[in-house]
Amino acid sequence: MKGLHSGARIFRLRSHGVTIVLDAWLKRPSSIPTYLKIDEVDECDYILISHIHLDY
């Protein structure tokens, strides 16, 4: 994944051997600490995009 904006939050959900990457829409993303960097996403079965991205 490229084009990650500063302040964006990516969540990785894992359950029953399935990995989902979620690009959440947050009004105050800076209020949530960053634990996962995009370079640390090494596997993904599904990507859930919850809002429009005009840049890609």
C-alpha angles and dihedrals in degrees: 000000000000134000097052109170123226110263095023119132125220121193126198117205121192125187133152093351094310122117120202124186112206124197098200127201107232127175092205106026092163089068090070118071117237113243100154124054120198090244088061093061100100100161137026134173097181137014118208115200110192099185143023122283112200093184096061 
